[in-house]
Structure formats: C-alpha cells, structure tokens
Amino acid sequence: PEPPLDYLLDRMQHCDLVLIEGFKGGDFPKLEVWRDVVGKPTLWPQWPGIVALASDQAISHRSIRVLNLSDVVSIANFVLEHAITR
C-alpha cells in the first residue's frame, strides 16, 4: 500500500511547490489531464476537488475551467494561482 500523502510531504526537504500525481482521493485542488484518445470519460465531475481540465481536445464546459494541454504557460500560471500553502 502507498504511504499517506501527509507522511510523504513531511519527509521532503523545503521546496516552494510540490506537484502530486495520483492521490485522487486527497483533499486538495486537482487538475485533471484528459485525452479523448484514451477512450475514458473525465473523472470530473464525479471526483471532488477537480478545479480544471487540461486537454488536447476542445471541451466546452461552463462549470469548470478548461486549459489547452499544449499551453504550458497557462497551465503553470493556473497551478501557481491555485497552489495551497501549508
């Protein structure tokens, strides 16, 4: 089994930002990366905490922010704007 996220974070050296992959059930904002070619639906809106979708496809949803997966600057700015400090 995976160790709890808080356990892992407590053991990290000081850093300004930690990007986490996995831990879908965690209580923190999430950016879902979604590609149509995978053939699965988005996790949003079923999973709590997803605040935006990043995709290589045009998706029109009024209730969630959609970012272009190839626009790295916009994704980085979004992540920084939604980062949680502890």
Beta strands, then each sheet from edge to edge (+ up, - down):
strand 1: 30-34
strand 2: 50-55
strand 3: 65-68
sheet 1: 1+ 2+ 3+
end
